[in-house]
């Protein structure tokens, strides 16, 4: 029966399907977006419901500089991917490193903000509902930034080893989709935590 | 005849030693092997979860029974629910999707074979972890305790105050881990269907199986992720002293209900949509007709997928929501029965005027149609908020959702087992044993779940470990328990049939059912590469086109 050859008179039209990398990344982004949605909903629902202080308006400072850093890293990664696509590996490495550095600055900013809140203001995850929801939401985002930075570091290592080339442009682009998503999430977190929540 | 069938031409290469064989299974990235691993794993947990159900039913067989203690009873219903949903139903659907989708769309593997293996082992680890709680729940030196907070684990029962020890942590972490596996597999299914189809297979020419499974995978991505988020919050509460669900500190227990059911209701459709996929493949083949209304079936499925995400709070009518919210969820819940009804009519129209072959898979599918209709009708009853206020949390609800999960999902699943067993094993199953399984299970199912509605209407709440005599519940509970033994006998016949047929069944050949989809064009079981040359299709029934070149299907689509 295996002799059933599956040849059917066919047209010579081209047969093109979407690449699997971006499709999978869009799916992952959908899943991540659902996770963040739940945390954002919880944050919004619990605004002003803390039974004890400190309250957001007393302790939160708007991290404008670090936000600018993170959002501009979306631009630098976009340039980097374009450069890799046209085969300019050295300039790609430069822009890629900028992206990594901007992300790292943002993460340092979050760390410093947490240090200030914990040691100077006495706000921990146990203190009140604000603490619980704030550290969870911002921490979840910071975790995603960290994962992105680790992936960036891997790309940097491959660049130094000289194994990274034009042929990897599509994979690096999938990574950049993830990074754009992390940035968009920060826009939402910023609006919810630092504008609505205060 | 029998000697002929036993002489199965196996290649007589030197036998692979057992350790090497096991090593191959553990390290495999082949979608067919992973599919079988998923299915075997689910069958193991089906036996365990079934055993837990039987323990509960023995306890409830008469009033004031003391077969198990109340504590053990609580663990049994929690573990039964959790096991059946997360470690039986989801893995078995993923198993069939894994095995069949690449074969049906003419591909050689899934889009991401290693992600596939990773996802399976995450799920497998989650299940083992959950059951380790029997030993480790209170630490190895205490008496172990499995989770006992119910499968939806309402707050504040899950807080440290009310759930001491680690049993709830086992529940949280095992679902978290297996959730990652589910999301990984779903991403894989979507990428496979969108990116791996053979030449000519446009979206409109895919088998319905692929369409329904991509809808299921999308639902898993959007439904399991909220559960993951809620589990993370619960972990923050339990381990870091957070207050998400801590009502003492202003947190909200109702929040957990919303988060859980945002997952929990789409989950029902995650389970039932693949069974629609089975029915949509089996019913046409055994009615010898193409599926009726293919585009409408696709549209109805996607429609169900969307509506199912806006009905979750019908599990919460008794919590006391605003009447606007109640009205919304009543209407959206009733709305979902419209596309579901369309599907039932399409299957009936497929059978109508067909040349029906009453083989075991078809018998299970016909029972599915009948029982799914009744389950849908009690669903419409429960979707009306005033009726729900009366019966929520009673055995009527238990009977209703078991009618869906057993009467619709498990029945079609058994049909799928019989339908694709020849493809997976290369052997035919025993038809008399299959029919015996069907009738035993049908009788057992109706004894158990038809009569379970009645004590519910009479006011018997779910999750009680015993009850007073003289409330009119005694006889009904006795009948319900007797039914479970019929079901257990049916499942034993089923397992025996699988084992016997695997070794002694007639050789099946590549296309025992004279079917039309691509998986039947390759050998049974398929070679590791699936297809020697990748196929090319021109219609939804590529094998029909090959067998009937004078009257190809693409002329009619």
Interface residues (C-beta under 8 A of the other chain):
Chain A: X1 X2 X4 X5 X6 X7 X8 X9 X10 X15 X17 X18 X19 X20 X23 X24 X27 X28 X30 X31 X32 X34 X35 X36 X37 X38 X39 X42 X45 X46 X49 X50 X51 X125 X126 X128 X129 X132 X133 X136 X140
Chain B: X106 X111 X112 X183 X186 X187 X188 X190 X191 X192 X194 X195 X196 X197 X199 X200 X218 X221 X222 X223 X224 X225 X226 X228 X229 X230 X232 X233 X236 X237 X240 X241 X242 X243 X244 X249 X250 X251 X252 X255 X259 X262 X509 X510 X511 X518 X521 X522 X523 X531 X532 X533 X535 X536 X537 X538 X542 X543 X545 X546 X552
